[in-house]
Amino acid sequence: MRVKVQEAPFDVADEMRGFGAPGTGAIVTFTGVVRNSDSGNLTAMEIEHYPGMTEAALAQIATRAQERWQLGDVLVIHRHGRLIPGEQIMMVATASRHRKAAFEAADFLMDYLKSRAPFWKKEITADGAEWVAARDEDEAALDRWSPEL
């Protein structure tokens, strides 16, 4: 299991080298990118976090996923700092003996990262800056994982 919180860009191919474990039959990856606003005027997104606390929280949820789905390997990467639309913001990878477990665990991790991971995001446009509020649909997505989250 690896958890990384970093400012620097990452290379998916480099991160996947050596990923998995003996007996792996499925690897699922998801890479999120900064998307532009609905109006198309997003200049950048600034992501803040508390070093140490954030890594510990991500490691804890990755461990839960590993235990719940009997994963052979887990990777979680999340960037911080100033990112522009189109840049990679995060990556999740899961390895399991079977595809269903790998897909479900990746989905679980992505829901957590979207709603509960200790990151604070500010959208910057030509009109100013605004903190991103939690969305009801993101919170509702967590209900299917109860009591895990």
DSSP file (Angstrom, degrees, kcal/mol; ACC not computed):
  #  RESIDUE AA STRUCTURE BP1 BP2  ACC     N-H-->O    O-->H-N    N-H-->O    O-->H-N    TCO  KAPPA ALPHA  PHI   PSI    X-CA   Y-CA   Z-CA
    1    1 A M              0   0    0      0, 0.0     2,-0.4     0, 0.0    74,-0.2   0.000 360.0 360.0 360.0 135.1    0.0    0.0    0.0
    2    2 A R  E     -a   75   0A   0     72,-2.3    74,-2.1     2,-0.0     2,-0.4  -0.999 360.0-175.0-132.9 136.9    1.2    3.5   -0.9
    3    3 A V  E     -a   76   0A   0     -2,-0.4     2,-0.4    72,-0.2    74,-0.2  -0.999  10.1-178.6-128.0 128.0   -0.3    6.8   -0.1
    4    4 A K  E     -a   77   0A   0     72,-2.9    74,-2.2    -2,-0.4     2,-0.5  -0.993  16.8-174.9-132.0 133.4    1.1   10.0   -1.5
    5    5 A V  E     +a   78   0A   0     -2,-0.4     2,-0.3    72,-0.2    74,-0.2  -0.989  32.7 153.0-121.4 118.2    0.2   13.7   -1.0
    6    6 A Q  E     -a   79   0A   0     72,-1.8    74,-1.5    -2,-0.5     4,-0.1  -0.960  51.4-142.2-148.4 157.8    2.3   15.8   -3.2
    7    7 A E  S    S+     0   0    0     -2,-0.3    -1,-0.1    72,-0.3    72,-0.1   0.780  79.6  86.7 -88.2 -32.3    2.5   19.0   -5.1
    8    8 A A  S    S-     0   0    0      1,-0.1    -2,-0.1    71,-0.0    72,-0.1  -0.312  86.2-103.9 -72.4 150.0    4.4   17.6   -8.1
    9    9 A P        -     0   0    0      0, 0.0     2,-0.3     0, 0.0    -1,-0.1  -0.241  36.9-141.2 -61.4 161.0    2.7   16.0  -11.1
   10   10 A F        -     0   0    0     -4,-0.1     2,-0.6    78,-0.0    78,-0.1  -0.895   5.9-130.8-126.1 158.7    2.8   12.2  -11.3
   11   11 A D     >  -     0   0    0     -2,-0.3     4,-2.5     1,-0.2     5,-0.2  -0.946  10.6-153.2-110.9 116.7    3.2    9.8  -14.1
   12   12 A V  H  > S+     0   0    0     -2,-0.6     4,-1.8     1,-0.2    -1,-0.2   0.901  95.4  51.2 -57.7 -44.7    0.6    7.0  -14.2
   13   13 A A  H  > S+     0   0    0      1,-0.2     4,-0.8     2,-0.2    -1,-0.2   0.914 111.2  48.0 -61.6 -43.0    2.8    4.5  -16.0
   14   14 A D  H >4 S+     0   0    0      1,-0.2     3,-0.7     2,-0.2    -1,-0.2   0.916 111.3  50.7 -62.6 -42.2    5.7    5.1  -13.5
   15   15 A E  H 3< S+     0   0    0     -4,-2.5    -1,-0.2     1,-0.2    -2,-0.2   0.814 108.6  52.5 -65.9 -30.0    3.3    4.7  -10.5
   16   16 A M  H >< S+     0   0    0     -4,-1.8     3,-2.2    -5,-0.2     2,-0.3   0.618  79.0 112.4 -85.2 -12.0    1.9    1.4  -11.9
   17   17 A R  T << S+     0   0    0     -4,-0.8     3,-0.1    -3,-0.7    -3,-0.0  -0.455  95.0   3.0 -62.4 123.2    5.3   -0.2  -12.3
   18   18 A G  T 3  S+     0   0    0     -2,-0.3    -1,-0.3     1,-0.3     2,-0.2   0.517  96.1 146.8  79.9   4.7    5.5   -3.1   -9.9
   19   19 A F    <   +     0   0    0     -3,-2.2    -1,-0.3    54,-0.0     2,-0.2  -0.508  41.1  39.8 -76.2 142.4    1.9   -2.5   -8.7
   20   20 A G  S    S-     0   0    0     -2,-0.2    54,-0.1    -3,-0.1    75,-0.1  -0.671  72.8-109.7 117.2-171.7    0.0   -5.5   -7.6
   21   21 A A    >   -     0   0    0     -2,-0.2     3,-2.0    52,-0.1    51,-0.1  -0.959  45.1 -68.0-151.9 162.4    0.7   -8.7   -5.7
   22   22 A P  T 3  S+     0   0    0      0, 0.0     3,-0.1     0, 0.0    -2,-0.0  -0.341 122.9  27.9 -54.7 136.1    1.1  -12.4   -6.4
   23   23 A G  T 3  S+     0   0    0      1,-0.3     2,-0.2    74,-0.0    49,-0.0   0.436  83.2 152.8  90.0  -0.3   -2.3  -13.7   -7.3
   24   24 A T    <   +     0   0    0     -3,-2.0    -1,-0.3     1,-0.2    73,-0.3  -0.448  14.6 168.1 -65.7 130.8   -3.6  -10.4   -8.7
   25   25 A G        +     0   0    0     71,-2.6     2,-0.3     1,-0.3    72,-0.2   0.485  64.3  32.7-116.7 -12.2   -6.3  -11.0  -11.4
   26   26 A A  E     -B   96   0A   0     70,-2.2    70,-2.4    72,-0.2     2,-0.4  -0.991  53.5-172.8-150.0 137.1   -7.5   -7.4  -11.7
   27   27 A I  E     -B   95   0A   0     -2,-0.3     2,-0.4    68,-0.2    68,-0.2  -0.997  10.2-169.2-128.4 127.1   -6.1   -3.9  -11.4
   28   28 A V  E     -B   94   0A   0     66,-2.4    66,-2.4    -2,-0.4     2,-0.4  -0.956   5.7-176.0-116.3 133.3   -8.4   -0.9  -11.6
   29   29 A T  E     -B   93   0A   0     -2,-0.4     2,-0.4    64,-0.2    64,-0.2  -0.956   7.9-175.2-126.8 149.3   -7.1    2.6  -11.9
   30   30 A F  E     -B   92   0A   0     62,-2.4    62,-2.5    -2,-0.4     2,-0.5  -0.985   3.8-168.6-140.7 131.2   -8.8    6.0  -11.9
   31   31 A T  E     -B   91   0A   0     -2,-0.4     2,-0.3    60,-0.2    60,-0.2  -0.983  10.1-154.5-122.3 121.2   -7.1    9.3  -12.5
   32   32 A G  E     -B   90   0A   0     58,-2.0    57,-3.1    -2,-0.5    58,-1.4  -0.720   8.3-162.9 -93.9 143.9   -9.0   12.5  -11.8
   33   33 A V  E     -B   88   0A   0     -2,-0.3     2,-0.5    55,-0.3    55,-0.2  -0.892  32.1 -97.3-122.1 155.3   -8.2   15.8  -13.6
   34   34 A V        -     0   0    0     53,-2.7    52,-3.2    50,-0.3     2,-0.3  -0.584  45.2-152.7 -69.4 121.2   -9.2   19.3  -12.7
   35   35 A R        -     0   0    0     -2,-0.5     3,-0.1    50,-0.2    -1,-0.0  -0.707  15.5-110.0 -98.2 151.8  -12.2   20.1  -14.7
   36   36 A N        -     0   0    0     -2,-0.3    -1,-0.1     1,-0.1     7,-0.0  -0.294  41.3 -95.6 -70.6 161.4  -13.2   23.6  -15.9
   37   37 A S    >   -     0   0    0      1,-0.1     3,-1.4     2,-0.0     5,-0.1  -0.252  38.3-101.2 -71.0 165.9  -16.2   25.3  -14.4
   38   38 A D  T 3  S+     0   0    0      1,-0.3    -1,-0.1     2,-0.1    -2,-0.1   0.850 126.9  49.6 -57.8 -34.3  -19.6   25.1  -16.1
   39   39 A S  T 3  S-     0   0    0      1,-0.0    -1,-0.3     0, 0.0    -3,-0.0   0.559 111.0-124.9 -82.9  -7.6  -19.0   28.6  -17.4
   40   40 A G  S <  S+     0   0    0     -3,-1.4    -2,-0.1     1,-0.1    -4,-0.0   0.691  79.2 112.3  76.5  18.9  -15.6   27.7  -18.6
   41   41 A N        +     0   0    0     84,-0.0    85,-0.7    86,-0.0     2,-0.5   0.141  30.6 134.2-113.7  21.7  -13.8   30.4  -16.7
   42   42 A L  E     +D  125   0B   0      1,-0.2    83,-0.2    83,-0.2     3,-0.1  -0.589  26.2 179.5 -73.0 123.0  -11.7   28.5  -14.2
   43   43 A T  E     -     0   0B   0     81,-3.2     2,-0.3    -2,-0.5    82,-0.2   0.865  63.2 -28.3 -86.7 -44.3   -8.2   29.8  -14.1
   44   44 A A  E     -D  124   0B   0     80,-1.6    80,-3.0    40,-0.2     2,-0.4  -0.979  48.9-129.5-163.3 165.0   -6.9   27.5  -11.4
   45   45 A M  E     -DE 123  83B   0     38,-3.1    38,-3.0    -2,-0.3     2,-0.5  -0.999  18.9-153.9-124.3 130.9   -7.8   25.4   -8.3
   46   46 A E  E     -DE 122  82B   0     76,-2.8    76,-2.6    -2,-0.4     2,-0.5  -0.914   9.6-163.6-105.9 129.1   -5.8   25.7   -5.1
   47   47 A I  E     -DE 121  81B   0     34,-2.4    34,-2.6    -2,-0.5     2,-0.3  -0.951   6.3-173.0-117.5 126.6   -5.8   22.7   -2.8
   48   48 A E  E     +D  120   0B   0     72,-2.9    72,-2.3    -2,-0.5     2,-0.3  -0.809   8.6 164.5-114.6 157.0   -4.7   23.0    0.8
   49   49 A H  E     -D  119   0B   0     -2,-0.3    70,-0.1    70,-0.2    31,-0.0  -0.966  40.9-104.6-158.4 168.8   -4.2   20.3    3.4
   50   50 A Y     >  -     0   0    0     68,-0.6     4,-2.5    -2,-0.3     3,-0.4  -0.907  41.6-127.3-102.0 108.6   -2.6   19.6    6.8
   51   51 A P  T  4 S+     0   0    0      0, 0.0     2,-1.1     0, 0.0    -2,-0.0  -0.231  91.5  15.8 -54.7 140.4    0.6   17.7    6.3
   52   52 A G  T  > S+     0   0    0      1,-0.1     4,-1.9     0, 0.0     5,-0.2  -0.406 122.0  61.9  91.5 -57.6    0.7   14.6    8.4
   53   53 A M  H  > S+     0   0    0     -2,-1.1     4,-2.3    -3,-0.4     5,-0.2   0.922 103.9  48.5 -65.8 -44.1   -3.0   14.6    9.2
   54   54 A T  H  X S+     0   0    0     -4,-2.5     4,-2.4     1,-0.2     5,-0.2   0.937 111.6  48.1 -64.3 -47.3   -4.0   14.2    5.5
   55   55 A E  H  > S+     0   0    0     -5,-0.3     4,-2.5     1,-0.2    -1,-0.2   0.900 111.9  50.8 -60.6 -40.7   -1.6   11.3    4.9
   56   56 A A  H  X S+     0   0    0     -4,-1.9     4,-2.1     2,-0.2    -1,-0.2   0.906 110.4  49.0 -64.3 -41.3   -2.8    9.5    8.0
   57   57 A A  H  X S+     0   0    0     -4,-2.3     4,-1.9     2,-0.2    -2,-0.2   0.905 113.0  47.0 -65.5 -41.3   -6.4    9.9    7.0
   58   58 A L  H  X S+     0   0    0     -4,-2.4     4,-2.2     2,-0.2    -2,-0.2   0.894 111.5  50.9 -67.8 -39.7   -5.7    8.6    3.5
   59   59 A A  H  X S+     0   0    0     -4,-2.5     4,-2.2    -5,-0.2    -2,-0.2   0.889 108.8  52.7 -63.5 -38.9   -3.7    5.6    4.9
   60   60 A Q  H  X S+     0   0    0     -4,-2.1     4,-2.1     2,-0.2    -2,-0.2   0.926 111.9  43.5 -64.2 -44.9   -6.5    4.8    7.3
   61   61 A I  H  X S+     0   0    0     -4,-1.9     4,-2.2     2,-0.2    -1,-0.2   0.852 112.4  53.4 -71.8 -32.7   -9.2    4.7    4.5
   62   62 A A  H  X S+     0   0    0     -4,-2.2     4,-2.4     2,-0.2    -1,-0.2   0.894 108.7  50.2 -65.9 -39.2   -6.8    2.7    2.2
   63   63 A T  H  X S+     0   0    0     -4,-2.2     4,-2.3     2,-0.2    -2,-0.2   0.912 108.8  52.0 -64.0 -42.9   -6.3    0.2    5.0
   64   64 A R  H  X S+     0   0    0     -4,-2.1     4,-2.8     1,-0.2    -2,-0.2   0.923 111.2  47.5 -58.5 -44.5  -10.1   -0.1    5.4
   65   65 A A  H  X S+     0   0    0     -4,-2.2     4,-2.4     1,-0.2     6,-0.2   0.920 110.2  52.6 -62.5 -43.4  -10.5   -0.8    1.7
   66   66 A Q  H  X>S+     0   0    0     -4,-2.4     5,-1.3     1,-0.2     4,-0.6   0.886 114.5  42.1 -60.6 -40.0   -7.7   -3.3    1.8
   67   67 A E  H  <5S+     0   0    0     -4,-2.3     3,-0.3     3,-0.2    -2,-0.2   0.911 114.3  49.7 -73.8 -43.3   -9.4   -5.2    4.6
   68   68 A R  H  <5S+     0   0    0     -4,-2.8    -2,-0.2     1,-0.2    -3,-0.2   0.884 125.3  26.7 -66.1 -39.7  -12.9   -5.0    3.3
   69   69 A W  H  <5S-     0   0    0     -4,-2.4    -1,-0.2    -5,-0.2    -2,-0.2   0.295 102.0-121.5-108.7   9.1  -12.1   -6.2   -0.2
   70   70 A Q  T  <5 -     0   0    0     -4,-0.6    27,-0.4    -3,-0.3     2,-0.2   0.943  44.4-172.7  49.1  56.3   -9.0   -8.3    0.5
   71   71 A L      < -     0   0    0     -5,-1.3    25,-0.3    -6,-0.2    -1,-0.2  -0.514  29.1-150.3 -80.9 146.2   -6.9   -6.2   -1.9
   72   72 A G  S    S+     0   0    0     23,-2.5     2,-0.3     1,-0.3    24,-0.2   0.717  81.2   3.4 -84.3 -23.7   -3.4   -7.2   -2.8
   73   73 A D  E     - C   0  95A   0     22,-1.2    22,-2.2   -52,-0.1     2,-0.3  -0.985  59.1-166.9-161.0 151.6   -2.3   -3.6   -3.3
   74   74 A V  E     - C   0  94A   0     -2,-0.3   -72,-2.3    20,-0.2     2,-0.4  -0.997   2.3-172.5-142.7 140.0   -3.6   -0.1   -3.0
   75   75 A L  E     +aC   2  93A   0     18,-2.4    18,-2.3    -2,-0.3     2,-0.4  -0.997   4.1 178.1-133.7 130.4   -2.3    3.2   -4.3
   76   76 A V  E     +aC   3  92A   0    -74,-2.1   -72,-2.9    -2,-0.4     2,-0.4  -0.988   3.3 175.8-131.6 123.4   -3.7    6.7   -3.5
   77   77 A I  E     +aC   4  91A   0     14,-2.8    14,-2.5    -2,-0.4     2,-0.4  -0.993   0.5 174.9-124.6 133.1   -2.1    9.9   -4.8
   78   78 A H  E     -aC   5  90A   0    -74,-2.2   -72,-1.8    -2,-0.4    12,-0.2  -0.991  17.4-145.2-138.4 132.1   -3.6   13.3   -4.3
   79   79 A R  E     -a    6   0A   0     10,-3.0     2,-0.3    -2,-0.4   -72,-0.3  -0.524  12.1-168.1 -91.5 160.4   -2.0   16.6   -5.3
   80   80 A H        +     0   0    0    -74,-1.5     2,-0.3    -2,-0.2   -32,-0.2  -0.876  44.5  53.3-136.8 171.7   -2.1   19.9   -3.5
   81   81 A G  E    S-E   47   0B   0    -34,-2.6   -34,-2.4    -2,-0.3     2,-0.6  -0.676 100.3 -19.1 100.2-158.0   -1.1   23.4   -4.5
   82   82 A R  E     +E   46   0B   0     -2,-0.3     2,-0.3   -36,-0.2   -36,-0.2  -0.789  65.2 176.4 -94.7 121.2   -2.2   25.4   -7.6
   83   83 A L  E     -E   45   0B   0    -38,-3.0   -38,-3.1    -2,-0.6    -2,-0.1  -0.931  17.0-144.7-124.4 146.9   -3.5   23.3  -10.4
   84   84 A I    >   -     0   0    0     -2,-0.3     3,-2.3   -40,-0.2   -50,-0.3  -0.739  41.8 -74.5-107.9 159.5   -5.0   24.4  -13.7
   85   85 A P  T 3  S+     0   0    0      0, 0.0   -50,-0.2     0, 0.0    -1,-0.1  -0.228 119.9  27.7 -52.9 135.6   -7.9   22.7  -15.7
   86   86 A G  T 3  S+     0   0    0    -52,-3.2     2,-0.2     1,-0.4   -51,-0.1   0.140  91.4 121.5  97.3 -18.4   -6.7   19.5  -17.4
   87   87 A E  S <  S-     0   0    0     -3,-2.3   -53,-2.7   -53,-0.1    -1,-0.4  -0.493  72.5-102.8 -77.7 148.2   -4.0   18.7  -14.8
   88   88 A Q  E     +B   33   0A   0    -55,-0.2   -55,-0.3    -2,-0.2     3,-0.1  -0.491  38.7 175.7 -67.4 135.5   -4.1   15.5  -12.9
   89   89 A I  E     -     0   0A   0    -57,-3.1   -10,-3.0     1,-0.4     2,-0.3   0.701  59.4  -3.6-111.6 -33.0   -5.4   16.0   -9.4
   90   90 A M  E     -BC  32  78A   0    -58,-1.4   -58,-2.0   -12,-0.2    -1,-0.4  -0.984  50.8-157.5-157.4 164.8   -5.5   12.4   -8.0
   91   91 A M  E     -BC  31  77A   0    -14,-2.5   -14,-2.8    -2,-0.3     2,-0.4  -0.989   3.8-171.3-148.7 140.5   -5.1    8.8   -8.7
   92   92 A V  E     +BC  30  76A   0    -62,-2.5   -62,-2.4    -2,-0.3     2,-0.4  -0.995   7.0 179.2-128.9 137.7   -6.5    5.6   -7.2
   93   93 A A  E     -BC  29  75A   0    -18,-2.3   -18,-2.4    -2,-0.4     2,-0.4  -0.999   2.3-175.4-137.5 139.0   -5.3    2.1   -8.0
   94   94 A T  E     -BC  28  74A   0    -66,-2.4   -66,-2.4    -2,-0.4     2,-0.4  -0.986   7.1-161.6-132.9 144.1   -6.5   -1.2   -6.5
   95   95 A A  E     +BC  27  73A   0    -22,-2.2   -23,-2.5    -2,-0.4   -22,-1.2  -0.991  21.7 153.4-127.4 133.1   -5.4   -4.8   -7.1
   96   96 A S  E     -B   26   0A   0    -70,-2.4   -71,-2.6    -2,-0.4   -70,-2.2  -0.925  55.4-107.0-148.1 169.3   -7.4   -7.9   -6.3
   97   97 A R  S    S+     0   0    0    -27,-0.4     2,-0.3    -2,-0.3    -1,-0.1   0.826 107.1  37.6 -67.5 -31.0   -7.8  -11.5   -7.3
   98   98 A H  S  > S-     0   0    0    -72,-0.1     4,-1.6     1,-0.1     3,-0.2  -0.933  78.2-128.4-130.0 147.8  -11.2  -10.5   -8.9
   99   99 A R  H  > S+     0   0    0     -2,-0.3     4,-2.9     1,-0.2     5,-0.3   0.840 103.0  60.7 -63.8 -37.6  -12.4   -7.5  -10.8
  100  100 A K  H  > S+     0   0    0      1,-0.2     4,-2.8     2,-0.2     5,-0.2   0.930 107.3  45.5 -59.4 -45.5  -15.5   -6.8   -8.8
  101  101 A A  H  > S+     0   0    0     -3,-0.2     4,-2.5     1,-0.2     5,-0.2   0.907 113.3  50.1 -63.5 -41.6  -13.5   -6.3   -5.6
  102  102 A A  H  X S+     0   0    0     -4,-1.6     4,-2.0     2,-0.2    -2,-0.2   0.918 114.0  44.8 -64.5 -43.5  -11.0   -4.1   -7.4
  103  103 A F  H  X S+     0   0    0     -4,-2.9     4,-2.4     2,-0.2    -2,-0.2   0.940 115.0  47.3 -65.4 -47.4  -13.8   -1.9   -9.0
  104  104 A E  H  X S+     0   0    0     -4,-2.8     4,-2.6    -5,-0.3    -2,-0.2   0.915 112.6  48.9 -62.9 -43.1  -15.7   -1.6   -5.7
  105  105 A A  H  X S+     0   0    0     -4,-2.5     4,-2.4    -5,-0.2    -1,-0.2   0.902 111.5  49.3 -64.6 -40.5  -12.7   -0.7   -3.7
  106  106 A A  H  X S+     0   0    0     -4,-2.0     4,-2.4    -5,-0.2    -1,-0.2   0.916 111.9  49.1 -63.8 -42.3  -11.6    1.9   -6.2
  107  107 A D  H  X S+     0   0    0     -4,-2.4     4,-2.4     2,-0.2    -2,-0.2   0.914 110.4  51.0 -62.5 -44.1  -15.1    3.4   -6.2
  108  108 A F  H  X S+     0   0    0     -4,-2.6     4,-2.1     1,-0.2    -2,-0.2   0.926 111.2  47.7 -57.8 -48.1  -15.1    3.5   -2.4
  109  109 A L  H  X S+     0   0    0     -4,-2.4     4,-2.7     1,-0.2    -2,-0.2   0.891 111.1  50.6 -63.8 -40.0  -11.7    5.3   -2.3
  110  110 A M  H  X S+     0   0    0     -4,-2.4     4,-2.3     2,-0.2    -1,-0.2   0.904 108.9  51.2 -66.2 -40.5  -12.9    7.8   -4.9
  111  111 A D  H  X S+     0   0    0     -4,-2.4     4,-1.7     2,-0.2     5,-0.3   0.915 111.8  48.2 -61.3 -41.6  -16.1    8.6   -2.9
  112  112 A Y  H  X>S+     0   0    0     -4,-2.1     4,-3.0     1,-0.2     5,-1.8   0.945 111.3  49.1 -63.1 -48.0  -14.0    9.1    0.2
  113  113 A L  H  <5S+     0   0    0     -4,-2.7    -1,-0.2     1,-0.2    -2,-0.2   0.872 112.2  49.6 -60.6 -36.9  -11.5   11.4   -1.6
  114  114 A K  H  <5S+     0   0    0     -4,-2.3    -1,-0.2    -5,-0.2    -2,-0.2   0.850 128.9  15.7 -70.5 -34.6  -14.3   13.5   -3.1
  115  115 A S  H  <5S+     0   0    0     -4,-1.7    -2,-0.2    -3,-0.2    -3,-0.2   0.757 132.3  23.5-115.1 -31.2  -16.2   14.0    0.2
  116  116 A R  T  <5S+     0   0    0     -4,-3.0    -3,-0.2    -5,-0.3    -4,-0.1   0.623  79.7 111.0-121.2 -16.5  -14.2   13.2    3.3
  117  117 A A  S   <S-     0   0    0     -5,-1.8     2,-2.5     1,-0.1   -63,-0.1  -0.374  79.8-108.1 -63.6 140.9  -10.5   13.5    2.7
  118  118 A P  S    S+     0   0    0      0, 0.0   -68,-0.6     0, 0.0     2,-0.3  -0.395  74.9 123.3 -77.6  72.6   -9.1   16.5    4.5
  119  119 A F  E     -D   49   0B   0     -2,-2.5     2,-0.5   -70,-0.1   -70,-0.2  -0.958  47.2-151.3-124.9 147.6   -8.4   18.8    1.5
  120  120 A W  E     -D   48   0B   0    -72,-2.3   -72,-2.9    -2,-0.3     2,-0.4  -0.987  13.8-160.0-122.2 127.9   -9.8   22.3    1.0
  121  121 A K  E     -D   47   0B   0     -2,-0.5    11,-3.3    11,-0.3     2,-0.5  -0.895   8.4-170.0-116.4 134.4  -10.3   23.5   -2.5
  122  122 A K  E     -DF  46 131B   0    -76,-2.6   -76,-2.8    -2,-0.4     2,-0.4  -0.985  14.0-145.9-122.1 126.3  -10.6   27.0   -3.8
  123  123 A E  E     -DF  45 130B   0      7,-2.9     7,-2.3    -2,-0.5     2,-0.5  -0.776  12.8-157.6 -91.5 133.7  -11.7   27.8   -7.4
  124  124 A I  E     +DF  44 129B   0    -80,-3.0   -81,-3.2    -2,-0.4   -80,-1.6  -0.949  20.0 161.7-116.2 125.3  -10.1   30.8   -8.9
  125  125 A T  E >   -DF  42 128B   0      3,-3.3     3,-1.4    -2,-0.5   -83,-0.2  -0.745  57.2 -93.0-128.3 177.4  -11.7   32.6  -11.8
  126  126 A A  T 3  S+     0   0    0    -85,-0.7     3,-0.1     1,-0.3   -84,-0.1   0.752 126.0  57.2 -63.4 -22.2  -11.4   36.0  -13.4
  127  127 A D  T 3  S-     0   0    0      1,-0.3     2,-0.3   -86,-0.2    -1,-0.3   0.536 122.7 -88.0 -86.8  -7.4  -14.2   37.1  -11.1
  128  128 A G  E <   -F  125   0B   0     -3,-1.4    -3,-3.3     2,-0.0     2,-0.3  -0.929  52.2 -56.4 135.5-160.9  -12.4   36.1   -7.9
  129  129 A A  E     -F  124   0B   0     -2,-0.3     2,-0.3    -5,-0.2    -5,-0.2  -0.936  39.9-178.4-126.5 146.8  -11.9   33.1   -5.7
  130  130 A E  E     -F  123   0B   0     -7,-2.3    -7,-2.9    -2,-0.3     2,-0.1  -0.987  28.4-119.3-147.8 133.4  -14.4   30.9   -3.9
  131  131 A W  E     -F  122   0B   0     -2,-0.3     2,-0.5    -9,-0.3    -9,-0.3  -0.461  36.0-115.5 -68.4 142.1  -14.0   27.9   -1.6
  132  132 A V        -     0   0    0    -11,-3.3   -11,-0.3    -2,-0.1     2,-0.2  -0.696  30.3-146.4 -83.3 124.2  -15.7   24.7   -3.0
  133  133 A A        -     0   0    0     -2,-0.5     2,-0.1     1,-0.1    -1,-0.0  -0.532  27.1 -91.8 -87.7 156.0  -18.5   23.6   -0.8
  134  134 A A        -     0   0    0     -2,-0.2     2,-0.4     1,-0.1    -1,-0.1  -0.391  42.2-132.2 -62.9 142.7  -19.5   20.0   -0.2
  135  135 A R     >  -     0   0    0      1,-0.1     4,-2.0    -2,-0.1     3,-0.5  -0.822   6.0-133.2-102.8 140.1  -22.1   18.8   -2.7
  136  136 A D  H  > S+     0   0    0     -2,-0.4     4,-2.6     1,-0.2     5,-0.2   0.878 106.5  53.9 -57.3 -40.8  -25.2   16.9   -1.6
  137  137 A E  H  > S+     0   0    0      1,-0.2     4,-1.4     2,-0.2    -1,-0.2   0.832 106.9  51.7 -67.8 -30.6  -24.8   14.2   -4.3
  138  138 A D  H  > S+     0   0    0     -3,-0.5     4,-0.6     2,-0.2    -1,-0.2   0.909 111.9  46.4 -69.6 -41.2  -21.2   13.5   -3.2
  139  139 A E  H >< S+     0   0    0     -4,-2.0     3,-1.1     1,-0.2     4,-0.5   0.905 110.2  53.7 -65.2 -41.2  -22.4   13.0    0.4
  140  140 A A  H >< S+     0   0    0     -4,-2.6     3,-1.2     1,-0.3     4,-0.4   0.830  99.0  63.6 -63.5 -32.3  -25.3   10.8   -0.7
  141  141 A A  H >< S+     0   0    0     -4,-1.4     3,-0.7     1,-0.3    -1,-0.3   0.778  95.0  61.4 -63.0 -25.3  -22.8    8.6   -2.6
  142  142 A L  G X< S+     0   0    0     -3,-1.1     3,-1.9    -4,-0.6     4,-0.3   0.729  83.3  79.5 -73.8 -21.3  -21.2    7.7    0.7
  143  143 A D  G X  S+     0   0    0     -3,-1.2     3,-1.3    -4,-0.5    -1,-0.2   0.827  84.1  61.4 -57.5 -33.5  -24.4    6.2    2.1
  144  144 A R  G <  S+     0   0    0     -3,-0.7    -1,-0.3    -4,-0.4    -2,-0.1   0.674 102.4  52.5 -70.1 -14.3  -23.8    2.9    0.2
  145  145 A W  G X  S+     0   0    0     -3,-1.9     3,-2.5    -4,-0.2    -1,-0.3   0.430  90.3 168.2 -98.8  -0.2  -20.6    2.4    2.1
  146  146 A S  T <   +     0   0    0     -3,-1.3    -3,-0.0     1,-0.3     0, 0.0  -0.256  58.9  22.2 -56.4 142.7  -22.1    2.7    5.6
  147  147 A P  T 3  S+     0   0    0      0, 0.0    -1,-0.3     0, 0.0    -2,-0.1  -0.928 112.9  72.9 -92.1  16.8  -20.9    2.1    8.2
  148  148 A E    <         0   0    0     -3,-2.5    -2,-0.2     1,-0.2   -84,-0.1   0.846 360.0 360.0 -60.1 -36.2  -17.4    2.4    6.6
  149  149 A L              0   0    0     -7,-0.3    -1,-0.2    -4,-0.1    -3,-0.1   0.432 360.0 360.0-110.3 360.0  -17.4    6.1    6.3
